[in-house]
Amino acid sequence: MTGGTVARERRSETGPGGARDRERERRRTERRRDLARLGTRTLSAAAYVVVIVGAWSLYVRWADVPSYLLPAPGAVLSAIGSLVSDGQLWSNLTYTLRNIVLGFVGGSVIGVALGWALWSSRIVREVLNPYIVLLQAAPKIAVAPLLVLWFGLSLTSQFVLILLLVFFPMMAATMLGLRDVPADVASLGRLLNLSGRRYLFTIQIPAATPALLAGAKIAVIDAMTGAFLAEYLSAQRGLGYLMILGNTSNDTPMLIAAVLITVLVGLAGFGLVSLAERRLLRWDR
């Protein structure tokens, strides 16, 4: 091989084309790893489901448990099929999902804004902290009937309950995230003479993103808890209403089916936030 050929090969490897090839190969490798992780997690989840359903079925059969106490998995699956076929599942599921999404978004906005205000102003902290602590100390299961009394059997009482549950973890996460902005990054922002708004969006929020996503994992579960609790107490639609319907009609398969669907909704919400965390914090792995 001549010296000119070697030089050309080295230039091709170190030039723009070679860099692009290496970047494409790196991305393909990351995608393969992500797919492998997804496959492993899917198989693990399927194995857990098989073990739980198998143990449930064996217990019901061997212990001769009455169906009104604990129906067999087949009866619950049949109840889910009935809910799907008669249209009850989709209408109630979409109602609950809408309340969860709106409550989670609204509570997150309020929590982030309030967390920033508490972090940035000592006066705001001294004025609002006692009220926030009192509000959080009150058990929400006791507050929910009061909301129904004040706002009636309407969407307002349900949204207020979800907001009360969601805003606090997002507020706390915002304060922790802003407090933990690295000192060198904060110094860089001051050296660049950034305005308050640019400093917030280019320095503080990116630095606080890990804490915000950690708070969102808690908040999304709280949003679901609030939605189901509100529907259980006051709604005429939703997954919480299906639980009441199954309970009052002594339809245990429907009750357990609604509970299982609720668990799946919770897992899906938590999984979406976790997926967003992996995408946004890929650099922090």
N, C-alpha and C positions, 0 to 999 in steps of 0.2 A: 504493500500500500504506500503510495507516494505521500510526501509531506503536504501537498495541496489538498489531497483527498481527506486526510486527517483533519486539516484545518477547517475544510468545509463542513465535515461532520460535527466538529466541535461548535462551529458557529450555528449550525442548525439546532443543536441541543441547547445552546445558551441564548439563542435569539428569541424574538417574540413568538415565533411559531412553536418552538420547543417549550416555552413557558406556558402557552395555551394548552398544549398537549398534556403537560404535567398537571395543570389545573383541572382539565377534563377528567384525567385519570383519578385524581384525588376525589373529585365529586362522585365519580362512579363507585369508587371504593366506599365512600361514606354512605351512598344509597344502598349498596349491598349490605353494609353493616346495619343500617337502619331496618332493612327488610328482614335480616336475620334476627335482630332483636324483637321486631314485631311478631315474627313467626314463633319465637320462643315464648313470648308473653301470651300469645293467643293459645298455644298448646297448654301452657300452665293454667290459664284461666279455664280452658275446657276440661282439664283434668280435675280442677277443684269442683266444677259444676257436676261432673260425673260422680265424684266421690260423695258430694252432699246429697244429690238426688238418689243415689244408690242407698246410702245410709238411711235417708228418709223413707224410702220405699220398704226397705227391710224392717225398719222399726215399726211402721204401720202394720205390716203383715204379721210379724212375729208377736208383737205385743197386743195384737187385735184391738187397736185403738179405734173407737167409734169415729165415724166420718164427720160427725158434727163437732168433734174436738180437733181432729187433724186428718183431713182427707188425704188420699193417696196422690202422688204427683200426677197421675193420669187424670184424676178428677179436676185438679187445678188447671192442667193444660186444656182440658175440655171447657172449663169456665172461660179461659182466655179466648179460646176459639169462638165461644158464644158471644163474648163482648165484641170481638172483631166482626163477626158475621152480622150482628144486628146494629152495628154502627156506634155503639156506646163508647167503645174504647177510643176511637179517633177523636170524637167531639170532646170528650172529657180530658184526654191527653193533651190536645192542642190548647185547651183552656188553661190547664195547669202550666204548660210550657210557656205560654204567653205571659202569665203572671210572674213566673220565675225570671224570665228574661228582662221584663220591664222593671221588676223589683230589684234585680241584681244590678242592672245598669244604673238605675236611679240611685240606689243605695251606694254604689261605688263612686258615682260623681259627688254625692253629698259627703261621703267619707273622705275622699281625696281632698276636696276643697276645705273641709273642716280640719283635716289633719295638717294641711299646709298653713291654714290660719293660726292654729294652735302652736305650730312649730315656729312661725315667724313673729308672733306677737306675744309678749309676756302678759300684756293686759287682757288679751283674748283668753289666754290660758287661765288666768286668775278668775275671770268672770264666768267662763263656760264650764270649766272642769268640774265644779261641784254638781251642776245640773246633769252633766254627762254621766258622772259616776252614779248619781241617784237613778237615772233612767236605766242604766245597765244593771243596777242592783235589783230592780224590780223584776220578778219572774214573768216571762212573757206569757206563760200559760194563764197567769192571772190578769195580765194586761189585755189579752185578746178579747175576753167578754166585755171589758170596758169599751174597747174600740167598736164592738158591735153595738153597744148601747149608744155611743156617741154618734157613730156614722151610719148605723143601720146595716141591714143585710145587703151591702153593696160592695162594689169593687174597691171603693175608697178604704174601707176598713181592712181589706185584705192587703192592699198596697202599703198602707201605713205600717202594718205588722211586719211585712217583709223588709221595708226600709229600716225599721228599728233593729232588725236582726243583722242586716247587711252592713250598715254604715260603720259600726264600731270596729270590726276587724280591719276594714279598709282604712279607717282613720288611724288606728294604731300602727298599721303597716306603713302608712305614709310618713308618720312622725319618725318611726325607726329608720326608714330608708333615707329621709332627708338628714337625719342626724349622723348617719354613717357615710356621708359623702366624703371620699378621701381628701385629706388636707391639701395634697399637691394639686388635685383637680380643682378644688375650690380656689386655691391661690392662682392657678392658671386663669380661671374665669375672671378674677379681680384684675390680673395683669392685662387681660384683653379688654378691660373696661366694658364688659357686657352690660346691657340694660337689664333691669330686673326680670322682664319677660323672657329675654333671650337666655339669661342665666338659668331660669327655671326650666326651659324646654331643652336646652343644649347641655346643661351640666347636672342639674338636680334630678330631673325625672329619669334620664338614662341611668344615673348612679343608683337611684332608688328602685329601679325596675325589679331586681330580685326580691326585695321585700314586698313590693306591691303584688307580685305574682303569688308569693307565699300567702299574703292576706287574701287574695282572690280565691285560693283553694278553700280557705275556711268560709269565705263569704258566699261562695256558690252553694255549699252545703247548707249554710244558714238560710239562704234564699229558698231552697227547696223545703227545708223544715218549716219556714214561715208560711209558704204557700199551702202546704198540706195541712198545717194547723189551722189556718184561716178557713180553708175549705171544709175541714172537719167540723168547724164551729158554725159557719155562717153561709156557706155556698150551696147552691143548688146544682152545681156542675163541678167537674174536676175529679182527680183521682181520690182526693179526700172524701168527696161525696160518694164515690163508689164504695169506699170502705164503710161508710155509714149505711149505705143501702144493703151491703152484704151482711152487716151486723144486725140491723133491724129486721131483715127478712130471714134471719137464720141460715143464710146462704154462705157457709164457711168457705167453700171453694172460691166464690167470688171475692170474699174478703181477703183470702190469702193471695189470690191472683192480683188484686189491687196493690197489696203490700209488695209483692215481687216486682211489679211494674214500677212502683215507686223506687225500689232499690236500684233497678236498672237505670232509671232517670238520674238518680244521684250519682251512680258510677259514670254515666255518660258525661254529666256536667263536670265532675272532677277530672275525667280523662281529657276533656277538651281544654281545660285550664292547664293541665300537665303538658299536653301537646304544645300549647302556646308557649309555655315556659321553655320547653326543649328547643323550640324554633328561635325564640327571642334571645335565649341565653346560651346559644351554641358555643359562643366564645368562652363561656365560664365552665365548660366541662373539664 
